[in-house]
Amino acid sequence: MEEHYTYESTLVQFLYRETPASEAAATADWIDEDPELQALYLELMLAKKQLPKVQFNPSPAVLDNILQYSTKTALEAHL
């Protein structure tokens, strides 16, 4: 599969701290050196701040299923 990257995708990854350290440093320099890119990054930061803060909590039944599966596969690995 061919992947396509854009300035925006690179900035979003940087914004969410999903880039490796070496890329993050290069991206930070890139943002500092390009006023248009800096404006876009600031716009993305503002948009991120406006997103609602959501937390997802799995139901007790889901957690129980995960723990049961984990126990089962751990036992099978020892056999």
Protein Blocks (a to p, Z undefined) as FASTA:
>chain_A
ZZdddfklmmmmmmnopacfklmmmmmmmmmmmmklmmmmmmmmmmmmmpccddddddfk
lmmmmmmmmmmmmmmmmZZ
